[in-house]
Structures are given as structure tokens and as C-alpha cells.
Amino acid sequence: MGSTPDKISATVGILSLREFIFDGGYYPLNGMQGFAGTLLKKYLEYKGDIKLSSSVDHIMIQNGRAIGVSFSGNNVE
């Protein structure tokens, strides 16, 4: 909703949570970790490079699109 609960009206709060009120909500198969794991698997299938616990120094932009990332002196494109 973009605000803390004390900053929104009750109507907005209820409308935004109506799926949980009427249906019990929807959850990813195997929870949020399962969702993250599925994204990781697909990313690696498409030859993506995963860097964990790394700080990004710079995101390289060309024609409005990210073309590479620079972190700790190593460039990945």
C-alpha cells in the first residue's frame, strides 16, 4: 500500500487485503524460498551469473538499458 497502517483509511486496508479475508490468500508453492529458488534455477538455465554478498559499484546503461554491472573491480556483462 506504500504507507504505514496508521496513514491509510480502513476502507483502503480492507480492499487491499480482501483476497486474504475471503479466500485465505495465495502463496507460492514451497513458500517464498521456493519462489526465489525457482527464479534462481531459471536464471542459471539462461546462463546468468549470480554474485552473492557483493557490492555493486556501477550499473552500465546504454540506450536506456542495463548492459553490465561493475562490482569490486570486476565487470560482468
Phi and psi restraints in degrees (range 20) as a CNS / XPLOR table:
assign (resid 1 and name C) (resid 2 and name N)
       (resid 2 and name CA) (resid 2 and name C) 1.0 88.3 20.0 2
assign (resid 2 and name N) (resid 2 and name CA)
       (resid 2 and name C) (resid 3 and name N) 1.0 -1.5 20.0 2
assign (resid 2 and name C) (resid 3 and name N)
       (resid 3 and name CA) (resid 3 and name C) 1.0 -137.5 20.0 2
assign (resid 3 and name N) (resid 3 and name CA)
       (resid 3 and name C) (resid 4 and name N) 1.0 166.1 20.0 2
assign (resid 3 and name C) (resid 4 and name N)
       (resid 4 and name CA) (resid 4 and name C) 1.0 -76.2 20.0 2
assign (resid 4 and name N) (resid 4 and name CA)
       (resid 4 and name C) (resid 5 and name N) 1.0 156.3 20.0 2
assign (resid 4 and name C) (resid 5 and name N)
       (resid 5 and name CA) (resid 5 and name C) 1.0 -55.4 20.0 2
assign (resid 5 and name N) (resid 5 and name CA)
       (resid 5 and name C) (resid 6 and name N) 1.0 -31.2 20.0 2
assign (resid 5 and name C) (resid 6 and name N)
       (resid 6 and name CA) (resid 6 and name C) 1.0 -76.5 20.0 2
assign (resid 6 and name N) (resid 6 and name CA)
       (resid 6 and name C) (resid 7 and name N) 1.0 -4.6 20.0 2
assign (resid 6 and name C) (resid 7 and name N)
       (resid 7 and name CA) (resid 7 and name C) 1.0 -106.4 20.0 2
assign (resid 7 and name N) (resid 7 and name CA)
       (resid 7 and name C) (resid 8 and name N) 1.0 -2.7 20.0 2
assign (resid 7 and name C) (resid 8 and name N)
       (resid 8 and name CA) (resid 8 and name C) 1.0 -114.8 20.0 2
assign (resid 8 and name N) (resid 8 and name CA)
       (resid 8 and name C) (resid 9 and name N) 1.0 158.7 20.0 2
assign (resid 8 and name C) (resid 9 and name N)
       (resid 9 and name CA) (resid 9 and name C) 1.0 -79.3 20.0 2
assign (resid 9 and name N) (resid 9 and name CA)
       (resid 9 and name C) (resid 10 and name N) 1.0 159.9 20.0 2
assign (resid 9 and name C) (resid 10 and name N)
       (resid 10 and name CA) (resid 10 and name C) 1.0 -61.6 20.0 2
assign (resid 10 and name N) (resid 10 and name CA)
       (resid 10 and name C) (resid 11 and name N) 1.0 -37.7 20.0 2
assign (resid 10 and name C) (resid 11 and name N)
       (resid 11 and name CA) (resid 11 and name C) 1.0 -62.1 20.0 2
assign (resid 11 and name N) (resid 11 and name CA)
       (resid 11 and name C) (resid 12 and name N) 1.0 -46.5 20.0 2
assign (resid 11 and name C) (resid 12 and name N)
       (resid 12 and name CA) (resid 12 and name C) 1.0 -62.7 20.0 2
assign (resid 12 and name N) (resid 12 and name CA)
       (resid 12 and name C) (resid 13 and name N) 1.0 -42.3 20.0 2
assign (resid 12 and name C) (resid 13 and name N)
       (resid 13 and name CA) (resid 13 and name C) 1.0 -60.7 20.0 2
assign (resid 13 and name N) (resid 13 and name CA)
       (resid 13 and name C) (resid 14 and name N) 1.0 -44.9 20.0 2
assign (resid 13 and name C) (resid 14 and name N)
       (resid 14 and name CA) (resid 14 and name C) 1.0 -67.1 20.0 2
assign (resid 14 and name N) (resid 14 and name CA)
       (resid 14 and name C) (resid 15 and name N) 1.0 -43.7 20.0 2
assign (resid 14 and name C) (resid 15 and name N)
       (resid 15 and name CA) (resid 15 and name C) 1.0 -63.1 20.0 2
assign (resid 15 and name N) (resid 15 and name CA)
       (resid 15 and name C) (resid 16 and name N) 1.0 -38.6 20.0 2
assign (resid 15 and name C) (resid 16 and name N)
       (resid 16 and name CA) (resid 16 and name C) 1.0 -72.2 20.0 2
assign (resid 16 and name N) (resid 16 and name CA)
       (resid 16 and name C) (resid 17 and name N) 1.0 -21.2 20.0 2
assign (resid 16 and name C) (resid 17 and name N)
       (resid 17 and name CA) (resid 17 and name C) 1.0 -109.1 20.0 2
assign (resid 17 and name N) (resid 17 and name CA)
       (resid 17 and name C) (resid 18 and name N) 1.0 12.3 20.0 2
assign (resid 17 and name C) (resid 18 and name N)
       (resid 18 and name CA) (resid 18 and name C) 1.0 -59.1 20.0 2
assign (resid 18 and name N) (resid 18 and name CA)
       (resid 18 and name C) (resid 19 and name N) 1.0 -34.2 20.0 2
assign (resid 18 and name C) (resid 19 and name N)
       (resid 19 and name CA) (resid 19 and name C) 1.0 -63.3 20.0 2
assign (resid 19 and name N) (resid 19 and name CA)
       (resid 19 and name C) (resid 20 and name N) 1.0 -37.7 20.0 2
assign (resid 19 and name C) (resid 20 and name N)
       (resid 20 and name CA) (resid 20 and name C) 1.0 -72.5 20.0 2
assign (resid 20 and name N) (resid 20 and name CA)
       (resid 20 and name C) (resid 21 and name N) 1.0 -33.3 20.0 2
assign (resid 20 and name C) (resid 21 and name N)
       (resid 21 and name CA) (resid 21 and name C) 1.0 -70.8 20.0 2
assign (resid 21 and name N) (resid 21 and name CA)
       (resid 21 and name C) (resid 22 and name N) 1.0 -44.9 20.0 2
assign (resid 21 and name C) (resid 22 and name N)
       (resid 22 and name CA) (resid 22 and name C) 1.0 -90.9 20.0 2
assign (resid 22 and name N) (resid 22 and name CA)
       (resid 22 and name C) (resid 23 and name N) 1.0 -35.7 20.0 2
assign (resid 22 and name C) (resid 23 and name N)
       (resid 23 and name CA) (resid 23 and name C) 1.0 -113.5 20.0 2
assign (resid 23 and name N) (resid 23 and name CA)
       (resid 23 and name C) (resid 24 and name N) 1.0 -7.7 20.0 2
assign (resid 23 and name C) (resid 24 and name N)
       (resid 24 and name CA) (resid 24 and name C) 1.0 86.0 20.0 2
assign (resid 24 and name N) (resid 24 and name CA)
       (resid 24 and name C) (resid 25 and name N) 1.0 1.0 20.0 2
assign (resid 24 and name C) (resid 25 and name N)
       (resid 25 and name CA) (resid 25 and name C) 1.0 83.4 20.0 2
assign (resid 25 and name N) (resid 25 and name CA)
       (resid 25 and name C) (resid 26 and name N) 1.0 174.5 20.0 2
assign (resid 25 and name C) (resid 26 and name N)
       (resid 26 and name CA) (resid 26 and name C) 1.0 -127.6 20.0 2
assign (resid 26 and name N) (resid 26 and name CA)
       (resid 26 and name C) (resid 27 and name N) 1.0 140.4 20.0 2
assign (resid 26 and name C) (resid 27 and name N)
       (resid 27 and name CA) (resid 27 and name C) 1.0 -132.2 20.0 2
assign (resid 27 and name N) (resid 27 and name CA)
       (resid 27 and name C) (resid 28 and name N) 1.0 148.4 20.0 2
assign (resid 27 and name C) (resid 28 and name N)
       (resid 28 and name CA) (resid 28 and name C) 1.0 -64.7 20.0 2
assign (resid 28 and name N) (resid 28 and name CA)
       (resid 28 and name C) (resid 29 and name N) 1.0 146.6 20.0 2
assign (resid 28 and name C) (resid 29 and name N)
       (resid 29 and name CA) (resid 29 and name C) 1.0 -57.9 20.0 2
assign (resid 29 and name N) (resid 29 and name CA)
       (resid 29 and name C) (resid 30 and name N) 1.0 132.1 20.0 2
assign (resid 29 and name C) (resid 30 and name N)
       (resid 30 and name CA) (resid 30 and name C) 1.0 66.3 20.0 2
assign (resid 30 and name N) (resid 30 and name CA)
       (resid 30 and name C) (resid 31 and name N) 1.0 21.6 20.0 2
assign (resid 30 and name C) (resid 31 and name N)
       (resid 31 and name CA) (resid 31 and name C) 1.0 74.4 20.0 2
assign (resid 31 and name N) (resid 31 and name CA)
       (resid 31 and name C) (resid 32 and name N) 1.0 -173.7 20.0 2
assign (resid 31 and name C) (resid 32 and name N)
       (resid 32 and name CA) (resid 32 and name C) 1.0 -65.6 20.0 2
assign (resid 32 and name N) (resid 32 and name CA)
       (resid 32 and name C) (resid 33 and name N) 1.0 -32.6 20.0 2
assign (resid 32 and name C) (resid 33 and name N)
       (resid 33 and name CA) (resid 33 and name C) 1.0 -66.5 20.0 2
assign (resid 33 and name N) (resid 33 and name CA)
       (resid 33 and name C) (resid 34 and name N) 1.0 -35.5 20.0 2
assign (resid 33 and name C) (resid 34 and name N)
       (resid 34 and name CA) (resid 34 and name C) 1.0 -63.5 20.0 2
assign (resid 34 and name N) (resid 34 and name CA)
       (resid 34 and name C) (resid 35 and name N) 1.0 -38.6 20.0 2
assign (resid 34 and name C) (resid 35 and name N)
       (resid 35 and name CA) (resid 35 and name C) 1.0 -64.0 20.0 2
assign (resid 35 and name N) (resid 35 and name CA)
       (resid 35 and name C) (resid 36 and name N) 1.0 -47.0 20.0 2
assign (resid 35 and name C) (resid 36 and name N)
       (resid 36 and name CA) (resid 36 and name C) 1.0 -62.9 20.0 2
assign (resid 36 and name N) (resid 36 and name CA)
       (resid 36 and name C) (resid 37 and name N) 1.0 -39.2 20.0 2
assign (resid 36 and name C) (resid 37 and name N)
       (resid 37 and name CA) (resid 37 and name C) 1.0 -64.4 20.0 2
assign (resid 37 and name N) (resid 37 and name CA)
       (resid 37 and name C) (resid 38 and name N) 1.0 -38.6 20.0 2
assign (resid 37 and name C) (resid 38 and name N)
       (resid 38 and name CA) (resid 38 and name C) 1.0 -65.9 20.0 2
assign (resid 38 and name N) (resid 38 and name CA)
       (resid 38 and name C) (resid 39 and name N) 1.0 -42.0 20.0 2
assign (resid 38 and name C) (resid 39 and name N)
       (resid 39 and name CA) (resid 39 and name C) 1.0 -61.2 20.0 2
assign (resid 39 and name N) (resid 39 and name CA)
       (resid 39 and name C) (resid 40 and name N) 1.0 -43.6 20.0 2
assign (resid 39 and name C) (resid 40 and name N)
       (resid 40 and name CA) (resid 40 and name C) 1.0 -60.6 20.0 2
assign (resid 40 and name N) (resid 40 and name CA)
       (resid 40 and name C) (resid 41 and name N) 1.0 -46.9 20.0 2
assign (resid 40 and name C) (resid 41 and name N)
       (resid 41 and name CA) (resid 41 and name C) 1.0 -58.4 20.0 2
assign (resid 41 and name N) (resid 41 and name CA)
       (resid 41 and name C) (resid 42 and name N) 1.0 -47.4 20.0 2
assign (resid 41 and name C) (resid 42 and name N)
       (resid 42 and name CA) (resid 42 and name C) 1.0 -65.0 20.0 2
assign (resid 42 and name N) (resid 42 and name CA)
       (resid 42 and name C) (resid 43 and name N) 1.0 -41.2 20.0 2
assign (resid 42 and name C) (resid 43 and name N)
       (resid 43 and name CA) (resid 43 and name C) 1.0 -61.1 20.0 2
assign (resid 43 and name N) (resid 43 and name CA)
       (resid 43 and name C) (resid 44 and name N) 1.0 -43.3 20.0 2
assign (resid 43 and name C) (resid 44 and name N)
       (resid 44 and name CA) (resid 44 and name C) 1.0 -68.7 20.0 2
assign (resid 44 and name N) (resid 44 and name CA)
       (resid 44 and name C) (resid 45 and name N) 1.0 -34.4 20.0 2
assign (resid 44 and name C) (resid 45 and name N)
       (resid 45 and name CA) (resid 45 and name C) 1.0 -59.3 20.0 2
assign (resid 45 and name N) (resid 45 and name CA)
       (resid 45 and name C) (resid 46 and name N) 1.0 -34.4 20.0 2
assign (resid 45 and name C) (resid 46 and name N)
       (resid 46 and name CA) (resid 46 and name C) 1.0 -91.7 20.0 2
assign (resid 46 and name N) (resid 46 and name CA)
       (resid 46 and name C) (resid 47 and name N) 1.0 21.0 20.0 2
assign (resid 46 and name C) (resid 47 and name N)
       (resid 47 and name CA) (resid 47 and name C) 1.0 65.0 20.0 2
assign (resid 47 and name N) (resid 47 and name CA)
       (resid 47 and name C) (resid 48 and name N) 1.0 31.5 20.0 2
assign (resid 47 and name C) (resid 48 and name N)
       (resid 48 and name CA) (resid 48 and name C) 1.0 -73.5 20.0 2
assign (resid 48 and name N) (resid 48 and name CA)
       (resid 48 and name C) (resid 49 and name N) 1.0 156.0 20.0 2
assign (resid 48 and name C) (resid 49 and name N)
       (resid 49 and name CA) (resid 49 and name C) 1.0 -111.0 20.0 2
assign (resid 49 and name N) (resid 49 and name CA)
       (resid 49 and name C) (resid 50 and name N) 1.0 123.8 20.0 2
assign (resid 49 and name C) (resid 50 and name N)
       (resid 50 and name CA) (resid 50 and name C) 1.0 -103.5 20.0 2
assign (resid 50 and name N) (resid 50 and name CA)
       (resid 50 and name C) (resid 51 and name N) 1.0 128.3 20.0 2
assign (resid 50 and name C) (resid 51 and name N)
       (resid 51 and name CA) (resid 51 and name C) 1.0 -119.4 20.0 2
assign (resid 51 and name N) (resid 51 and name CA)
       (resid 51 and name C) (resid 52 and name N) 1.0 118.7 20.0 2
assign (resid 51 and name C) (resid 52 and name N)
       (resid 52 and name CA) (resid 52 and name C) 1.0 -102.5 20.0 2
assign (resid 52 and name N) (resid 52 and name CA)
       (resid 52 and name C) (resid 53 and name N) 1.0 147.4 20.0 2
assign (resid 52 and name C) (resid 53 and name N)
       (resid 53 and name CA) (resid 53 and name C) 1.0 53.8 20.0 2
assign (resid 53 and name N) (resid 53 and name CA)
       (resid 53 and name C) (resid 54 and name N) 1.0 41.0 20.0 2
assign (resid 53 and name C) (resid 54 and name N)
       (resid 54 and name CA) (resid 54 and name C) 1.0 -119.0 20.0 2
assign (resid 54 and name N) (resid 54 and name CA)
       (resid 54 and name C) (resid 55 and name N) 1.0 142.7 20.0 2
assign (resid 54 and name C) (resid 55 and name N)
       (resid 55 and name CA) (resid 55 and name C) 1.0 -95.7 20.0 2
assign (resid 55 and name N) (resid 55 and name CA)
       (resid 55 and name C) (resid 56 and name N) 1.0 132.7 20.0 2
assign (resid 55 and name C) (resid 56 and name N)
       (resid 56 and name CA) (resid 56 and name C) 1.0 -85.1 20.0 2
assign (resid 56 and name N) (resid 56 and name CA)
       (resid 56 and name C) (resid 57 and name N) 1.0 126.9 20.0 2
assign (resid 56 and name C) (resid 57 and name N)
       (resid 57 and name CA) (resid 57 and name C) 1.0 -87.5 20.0 2
assign (resid 57 and name N) (resid 57 and name CA)
       (resid 57 and name C) (resid 58 and name N) 1.0 -39.2 20.0 2
assign (resid 57 and name C) (resid 58 and name N)
       (resid 58 and name CA) (resid 58 and name C) 1.0 -159.5 20.0 2
assign (resid 58 and name N) (resid 58 and name CA)
       (resid 58 and name C) (resid 59 and name N) 1.0 140.2 20.0 2
assign (resid 58 and name C) (resid 59 and name N)
       (resid 59 and name CA) (resid 59 and name C) 1.0 -105.6 20.0 2
assign (resid 59 and name N) (resid 59 and name CA)
       (resid 59 and name C) (resid 60 and name N) 1.0 120.7 20.0 2
assign (resid 59 and name C) (resid 60 and name N)
       (resid 60 and name CA) (resid 60 and name C) 1.0 -83.5 20.0 2
assign (resid 60 and name N) (resid 60 and name CA)
       (resid 60 and name C) (resid 61 and name N) 1.0 125.0 20.0 2
assign (resid 60 and name C) (resid 61 and name N)
       (resid 61 and name CA) (resid 61 and name C) 1.0 -115.5 20.0 2
assign (resid 61 and name N) (resid 61 and name CA)
       (resid 61 and name C) (resid 62 and name N) 1.0 135.0 20.0 2
assign (resid 61 and name C) (resid 62 and name N)
       (resid 62 and name CA) (resid 62 and name C) 1.0 -139.8 20.0 2
assign (resid 62 and name N) (resid 62 and name CA)
       (resid 62 and name C) (resid 63 and name N) 1.0 124.9 20.0 2
assign (resid 62 and name C) (resid 63 and name N)
       (resid 63 and name CA) (resid 63 and name C) 1.0 54.4 20.0 2
assign (resid 63 and name N) (resid 63 and name CA)
       (resid 63 and name C) (resid 64 and name N) 1.0 39.2 20.0 2
assign (resid 63 and name C) (resid 64 and name N)
       (resid 64 and name CA) (resid 64 and name C) 1.0 77.3 20.0 2
assign (resid 64 and name N) (resid 64 and name CA)
       (resid 64 and name C) (resid 65 and name N) 1.0 9.5 20.0 2
assign (resid 64 and name C) (resid 65 and name N)
       (resid 65 and name CA) (resid 65 and name C) 1.0 -126.1 20.0 2
assign (resid 65 and name N) (resid 65 and name CA)
       (resid 65 and name C) (resid 66 and name N) 1.0 144.1 20.0 2
assign (resid 65 and name C) (resid 66 and name N)
       (resid 66 and name CA) (resid 66 and name C) 1.0 -72.2 20.0 2
assign (resid 66 and name N) (resid 66 and name CA)
       (resid 66 and name C) (resid 67 and name N) 1.0 128.6 20.0 2
assign (resid 66 and name C) (resid 67 and name N)
       (resid 67 and name CA) (resid 67 and name C) 1.0 -117.1 20.0 2
assign (resid 67 and name N) (resid 67 and name CA)
       (resid 67 and name C) (resid 68 and name N) 1.0 -9.8 20.0 2
assign (resid 67 and name C) (resid 68 and name N)
       (resid 68 and name CA) (resid 68 and name C) 1.0 -175.3 20.0 2
assign (resid 68 and name N) (resid 68 and name CA)
       (resid 68 and name C) (resid 69 and name N) 1.0 168.0 20.0 2
assign (resid 68 and name C) (resid 69 and name N)
       (resid 69 and name CA) (resid 69 and name C) 1.0 -134.6 20.0 2
assign (resid 69 and name N) (resid 69 and name CA)
       (resid 69 and name C) (resid 70 and name N) 1.0 136.3 20.0 2
assign (resid 69 and name C) (resid 70 and name N)
       (resid 70 and name CA) (resid 70 and name C) 1.0 -111.6 20.0 2
assign (resid 70 and name N) (resid 70 and name CA)
       (resid 70 and name C) (resid 71 and name N) 1.0 126.8 20.0 2
assign (resid 70 and name C) (resid 71 and name N)
       (resid 71 and name CA) (resid 71 and name C) 1.0 -146.6 20.0 2
assign (resid 71 and name N) (resid 71 and name CA)
       (resid 71 and name C) (resid 72 and name N) 1.0 133.7 20.0 2
assign (resid 71 and name C) (resid 72 and name N)
       (resid 72 and name CA) (resid 72 and name C) 1.0 49.7 20.0 2
assign (resid 72 and name N) (resid 72 and name CA)
       (resid 72 and name C) (resid 73 and name N) 1.0 39.6 20.0 2
assign (resid 72 and name C) (resid 73 and name N)
       (resid 73 and name CA) (resid 73 and name C) 1.0 80.8 20.0 2
assign (resid 73 and name N) (resid 73 and name CA)
       (resid 73 and name C) (resid 74 and name N) 1.0 -1.0 20.0 2
assign (resid 73 and name C) (resid 74 and name N)
       (resid 74 and name CA) (resid 74 and name C) 1.0 -108.6 20.0 2
assign (resid 74 and name N) (resid 74 and name CA)
       (resid 74 and name C) (resid 75 and name N) 1.0 131.6 20.0 2
assign (resid 74 and name C) (resid 75 and name N)
       (resid 75 and name CA) (resid 75 and name C) 1.0 -100.9 20.0 2
assign (resid 75 and name N) (resid 75 and name CA)
       (resid 75 and name C) (resid 76 and name N) 1.0 135.9 20.0 2
assign (resid 75 and name C) (resid 76 and name N)
       (resid 76 and name CA) (resid 76 and name C) 1.0 -124.0 20.0 2
assign (resid 76 and name N) (resid 76 and name CA)
       (resid 76 and name C) (resid 77 and name N) 1.0 123.6 20.0 2
